[in-house]
Amino acid sequence: MQEAEVYGPSKKLDAVLVYPCDASTMAKLDCGINDNGVTMLVKSSLRNNVPIVLGVFSNDILSNSGKNLFSLMNKKNFYFVPMYQDQYKKKPNSMIACHKKVSKTLKCALKHEQYQPFLLGYKEV
């Protein structure tokens, strides 16, 4: 964690990509819990208005974890890789980030914009 904290005092990064970002990490980021290298890196980077891009992979994003997703969407400097439902018949609350949209999302995040469309529907996996 100490290695991650050095990114806070001075701006050393243009953006931070957390990919994949599970529901637990997303909840910690939403609540400001810093108990591992990833959450500490995000916290330290937010001090310098560095865009944080999250690629969400969660089996319950359309249920219990949805509140954290939408809370983070409403916070400054958080951006999301567009996502789609995967196996929507077997896992109706699951969504995963589209790996083909990561670079476009990063480019938009550097301009402090959310890449659109954010929700891509579903994809048979």
HELIX and SHEET records of a PDB file:
HELIX    1   1 GLN A    2  GLU A    5  1                                   4    
HELIX    2   2 ALA A   23  CYS A   31  1                                   9    
HELIX    3   3 GLY A   37  LEU A   46  1                                  10    
HELIX    4   4 GLY A   66  MET A   73  1                                   8    
HELIX    5   5 HIS A   99  LYS A  101  5                                   3    
HELIX    6   6 VAL A  102  LEU A  110  1                                   9    
SHEET    1   A 3 VAL A  16  CYS A  21  0                                        
SHEET    2   A 3 ILE A  52  SER A  58  1                                        
SHEET    3   A 3 PHE A  78  PHE A  80  1                                        
SHEET    1   B 5 VAL A  16  CYS A  21  0                                        
SHEET    2   B 5 ILE A  52  SER A  58  1                                        
SHEET    3   B 5 MET A  95  ALA A  97 -1                                        
SHEET    4   B 5 MET A  83  ASP A  86 -1                                        
SHEET    5   B 5 LEU A 119  LYS A 123  1                                        
END                                                                             
